[in-house]
Amino acid sequence: MTRFIGSSRNLQASKWVLLGIPMDFTVSRKSGSRFGPESIRAESYNLETYSPALDRDLSEVTFFDLEDLHFPYGDVHQALDTTERVAQRLIARGKRIGSLGGEHLISLPLIRAAASREPELRVVHFDAHADLRTSLRGGTLSHSSVMRHVAQSCLGEPDRLYQFGIRSGCKEEMAWGKAHTRLHLDDVLEPLSRRVDELKPFPVYLSIDIDVVDPAAAPGTGTPEAGGIPSRELLEAIRTMKGLNLVGFDLVEVAPDLDVNNVTSALAAKCVREILLQWG
């Protein structure tokens, strides 16, 4: 398997570990995000290792790509359990984990593992969808409910969840988000800029659903939602978070079979590069 461009061969010396989680068992529209990690890695080789915006090169960063986890297809509980156990072991070794999805439900075990080590954890969530449902079509575990589980079972206090770019959700979940989380509709960069100083004292986990970007710029995703932000805003939002104590991140819902010329995978790869350069 192709590792992300610039990946070190030295796990012990690496601050960051990249981990692919090819799971898309609970998606509500079109599947295919299980192929996202492989596609993001492949597109990374069409990037320069140097970022003009950050004036840094991946040769200055030591990170290790652990490749993909493996679990029986369709077994949601085993996939989540395996992901959490691997994350716990890496965190216990002092590593910070950057994960490539996969559907958004993969964030749950990753954030749970991070929160077990960082009791003051805050989660920053970029997404088109609130993901605050209690259930979908009779199931309580899905990519549409992941942030409800995060807010209630991982963070303890739901207002430790900061949500940006949200433009879709049922009436109940939007009402719950407005009452309990720090929910910001439509925009990302402007409200995030106002929240950065508030987040500085705390460890932060960043979860990016690629569908926060308008589907015109990122069509390769299973649940596209019109009215999203431009790709430049997503990159600027990541850079705006400079100075925060980022302890982990994931980038999810890239579905290459639904893409056009792999532009969504290319955007995802660039986001990962910028995160590694900024916090590496």
C-alpha positions as CSV (number, residue, x, y, z in Angstrom):
1,M,0.0,0.0,0.0
2,T,1.2,3.5,-0.8
3,R,2.0,5.5,2.3
4,F,1.3,9.3,2.5
5,I,4.0,11.3,0.9
6,G,6.9,12.1,3.2
7,S,6.1,9.3,5.6
8,S,9.0,8.3,7.9
9,R,10.0,4.7,8.4
10,N,10.7,5.4,12.0
11,L,7.6,4.9,14.2
12,Q,9.4,5.5,17.4
13,A,10.8,8.9,16.4
14,S,7.4,10.1,15.0
15,K,5.2,12.5,16.8
16,W,2.3,11.9,14.5
17,V,0.9,8.6,13.2
18,L,-1.4,8.4,10.2
19,L,-4.0,5.7,10.3
20,G,-6.5,4.6,7.6
21,I,-9.9,3.4,8.8
22,P,-11.7,2.0,5.7
23,M,-15.2,1.6,7.2
24,D,-18.4,2.8,5.5
25,F,-21.0,0.4,7.0
26,T,-23.6,2.9,8.3
27,V,-23.8,5.5,5.5
28,S,-27.2,6.8,4.7
29,R,-26.9,7.6,1.0
30,K,-24.0,6.2,-1.1
31,S,-21.1,4.1,0.2
32,G,-17.5,4.1,-1.0
33,S,-15.7,6.1,1.7
34,R,-13.9,2.9,2.7
35,F,-11.7,3.6,-0.4
36,G,-11.0,7.1,0.9
37,P,-7.7,6.4,2.8
38,E,-6.1,4.7,-0.2
39,S,-7.2,7.5,-2.6
40,I,-6.0,10.3,-0.3
41,R,-2.6,8.7,0.0
42,A,-2.3,8.2,-3.8
43,E,-3.2,11.8,-4.4
44,S,-0.7,13.0,-1.9
45,Y,2.0,12.1,-4.5
46,N,0.6,14.8,-6.8
47,L,1.3,17.4,-4.1
48,E,4.5,19.2,-3.5
49,T,6.0,18.4,-0.1
50,Y,6.4,22.1,0.4
51,S,3.6,24.5,1.5
52,P,4.1,28.1,0.4
53,A,1.4,29.2,2.9
54,L,3.3,27.7,5.8
55,D,6.8,27.9,4.4
56,R,7.5,24.4,5.6
57,D,8.3,21.1,3.9
58,L,7.4,17.6,4.9
59,S,11.1,16.8,5.1
60,E,11.0,18.9,8.3
61,V,8.3,16.7,9.9
62,T,8.6,13.2,11.2
63,F,5.4,11.2,10.9
64,F,4.6,7.6,10.4
65,D,1.9,6.1,8.2
66,L,0.7,2.9,9.8
67,E,-1.5,2.2,6.8
68,D,-5.0,0.8,7.2
69,L,-6.8,-1.2,9.9
70,H,-8.5,-4.4,9.0
71,F,-11.8,-5.8,10.3
72,P,-14.6,-8.0,9.0
73,Y,-16.8,-6.2,6.5
74,G,-20.1,-5.0,8.0
75,D,-19.2,-5.6,11.7
76,V,-19.7,-2.1,13.1
77,H,-19.0,-3.0,16.7
78,Q,-15.8,-4.9,16.0
79,A,-14.6,-2.1,13.7
80,L,-15.2,0.5,16.4
81,D,-13.6,-1.6,19.1
82,T,-10.5,-2.4,17.0
83,T,-10.1,1.3,16.2
84,E,-10.3,2.4,19.8
85,R,-7.9,-0.3,21.0
86,V,-5.3,0.7,18.4
87,A,-5.8,4.4,19.2
88,Q,-5.4,3.7,22.9
89,R,-2.1,1.9,22.4
90,L,-0.7,4.6,20.2
91,I,-1.7,7.4,22.5
92,A,-0.2,5.4,25.4
93,R,3.1,5.6,23.5
94,G,2.9,9.3,23.3
95,K,1.7,9.5,19.7
96,R,-0.8,11.9,18.1
97,I,-3.1,10.2,15.6
98,G,-4.3,11.6,12.3
99,S,-7.0,9.3,10.8
100,L,-8.2,9.0,7.2
101,G,-11.8,7.7,6.8
102,G,-14.0,6.1,6.1
103,E,-17.3,7.3,7.3
104,H,-17.7,9.8,10.1
105,L,-18.7,7.2,12.7
106,I,-15.0,6.3,12.9
107,S,-14.5,9.5,14.8
108,L,-16.3,8.1,17.9
109,P,-13.7,5.6,19.0
110,L,-10.8,8.0,18.1
111,I,-12.3,10.8,20.2
112,R,-13.2,8.4,23.0
113,A,-9.5,7.3,23.1
114,A,-8.3,10.9,23.0
115,A,-10.7,12.0,25.8
116,S,-9.6,9.1,28.1
117,R,-6.1,10.6,28.0
118,E,-7.2,14.3,27.9
119,P,-10.1,14.9,30.3
120,E,-10.3,18.6,29.2
121,L,-10.6,17.7,25.5
122,R,-12.5,20.0,23.1
123,V,-13.7,18.8,19.7
124,V,-13.8,21.1,16.7
125,H,-16.1,19.7,14.0
126,F,-16.3,20.9,10.4
127,D,-19.3,19.4,8.6
128,A,-22.3,20.0,6.4
129,H,-24.4,17.9,8.8
130,A,-24.9,18.3,12.5
131,D,-24.6,14.5,13.1
132,L,-26.6,14.9,16.3
133,R,-29.4,12.4,15.6
134,T,-30.3,9.9,18.3
135,S,-31.1,7.3,15.6
136,L,-31.5,6.8,11.9
137,R,-33.8,4.2,10.4
138,G,-33.9,2.4,13.7
139,G,-30.1,2.3,14.3
140,T,-28.5,4.3,17.0
141,L,-24.9,4.0,15.6
142,S,-24.4,5.7,12.3
143,H,-22.5,8.6,10.7
144,S,-25.6,10.7,11.4
145,S,-25.4,10.3,15.1
146,V,-21.6,10.3,15.7
147,M,-21.4,13.8,17.3
148,R,-24.4,13.1,19.6
149,H,-22.4,10.2,21.0
150,V,-19.3,12.3,21.2
151,A,-21.0,15.1,23.0
152,Q,-22.8,12.9,25.5
153,S,-20.5,9.9,26.1
154,C,-17.0,11.2,25.3
155,L,-16.8,14.8,26.4
156,G,-19.2,14.7,29.3
157,E,-20.2,18.3,28.8
158,P,-21.8,18.8,25.3
159,D,-20.6,22.4,25.1
160,R,-17.1,21.2,24.6
161,L,-18.2,20.3,21.1
162,Y,-17.6,23.2,18.6
163,Q,-19.5,22.7,15.3
164,F,-18.9,24.8,12.2
165,G,-20.3,25.0,8.7
166,I,-23.5,23.1,9.6
167,R,-26.2,23.5,7.1
168,S,-28.3,20.3,7.4
169,G,-30.1,18.4,10.1
170,C,-33.5,17.4,11.3
171,K,-35.5,19.8,13.5
172,E,-34.8,17.9,16.7
173,E,-31.1,17.6,16.3
174,M,-30.7,21.2,15.3
175,A,-32.7,22.3,18.4
176,W,-30.5,20.0,20.6
177,G,-27.3,21.4,19.1
178,K,-28.4,25.0,19.6
179,A,-29.2,24.2,23.2
180,H,-26.2,22.1,24.1
181,T,-23.2,22.4,21.7
182,R,-21.5,25.4,20.3
183,L,-23.2,25.2,17.0
184,H,-22.3,27.6,14.1
185,L,-24.4,27.5,10.9
186,D,-23.1,27.8,7.4
187,D,-19.8,29.5,8.0
188,V,-16.5,28.1,9.3
189,L,-13.8,30.7,9.1
190,E,-15.4,33.7,10.7
191,P,-17.0,32.0,13.8
192,L,-13.9,29.8,14.2
193,S,-11.7,33.0,14.3
194,R,-13.8,34.2,17.2
195,R,-13.4,30.9,19.1
196,V,-9.7,30.3,18.8
197,D,-8.6,32.2,21.9
198,E,-11.3,30.4,23.9
199,L,-9.9,27.0,22.7
200,K,-6.2,27.8,23.4
201,P,-6.1,26.6,27.0
202,F,-7.3,23.1,26.1
203,P,-6.3,20.1,24.1
204,V,-8.2,20.0,20.8
205,Y,-9.3,17.2,18.5
206,L,-10.2,18.3,14.9
207,S,-12.8,16.3,12.9
208,I,-13.3,17.3,9.2
209,D,-16.1,15.9,7.2
210,I,-15.1,16.7,3.6
211,D,-18.7,17.6,2.8
212,V,-18.3,20.8,4.7
213,V,-17.0,22.0,1.3
214,D,-19.5,22.8,-1.4
215,P,-20.1,19.7,-3.6
216,A,-19.0,21.8,-6.6
217,A,-15.5,21.8,-5.2
218,A,-15.6,18.4,-3.4
219,P,-18.1,16.1,-5.3
220,G,-16.5,12.8,-4.1
221,T,-18.6,12.3,-1.0
222,G,-21.6,10.1,-0.2
223,T,-23.9,12.7,1.2
224,P,-23.3,16.0,-0.7
225,E,-25.1,19.1,0.6
226,A,-25.4,22.3,-1.5
227,G,-24.3,25.6,-0.1
228,G,-21.0,24.6,1.4
229,I,-17.8,26.6,1.9
230,P,-15.1,26.9,-0.8
231,S,-12.0,24.7,-0.5
232,R,-9.9,27.8,0.2
233,E,-11.9,28.5,3.3
234,L,-11.3,25.0,4.7
235,L,-7.5,25.4,4.2
236,E,-7.6,28.9,5.8
237,A,-9.7,27.5,8.7
238,I,-7.0,24.9,9.4
239,R,-4.3,27.6,9.4
240,T,-6.4,29.8,11.6
241,M,-6.1,27.1,14.3
242,K,-2.4,27.6,14.5
243,G,-1.3,27.8,18.2
244,L,-3.9,25.4,19.4
245,N,-2.8,22.2,21.1
246,L,-4.0,19.7,18.5
247,V,-3.8,16.2,19.9
248,G,-5.6,14.4,17.1
249,F,-7.6,14.8,13.9
250,D,-9.6,12.8,11.4
251,L,-10.7,13.6,7.8
252,V,-13.6,11.5,6.7
253,E,-16.3,10.8,4.0
254,V,-14.1,11.0,0.9
255,A,-15.6,8.6,-1.6
256,P,-13.3,8.4,-4.6
257,D,-15.8,6.3,-6.8
258,L,-18.1,9.3,-6.6
259,D,-15.4,11.9,-7.4
260,V,-14.5,13.9,-10.5
261,N,-10.8,13.7,-11.5
262,N,-10.0,12.9,-7.8
263,V,-10.3,16.5,-6.9
264,T,-11.9,15.6,-3.5
265,S,-9.1,13.2,-2.6
266,A,-6.6,15.9,-3.7
267,L,-8.2,18.5,-1.4
268,A,-8.2,16.0,1.5
269,A,-4.5,15.2,0.9
270,K,-3.6,18.9,0.9
271,C,-5.5,19.4,4.2
272,V,-3.6,16.5,5.8
273,R,-0.3,18.0,4.5
274,E,-1.1,21.4,6.0
275,I,-2.1,19.8,9.4
276,L,1.1,17.8,9.5
277,L,3.2,20.8,8.6
278,Q,1.5,23.1,11.1
279,W,1.6,20.8,14.1
280,G,4.4,18.4,13.2
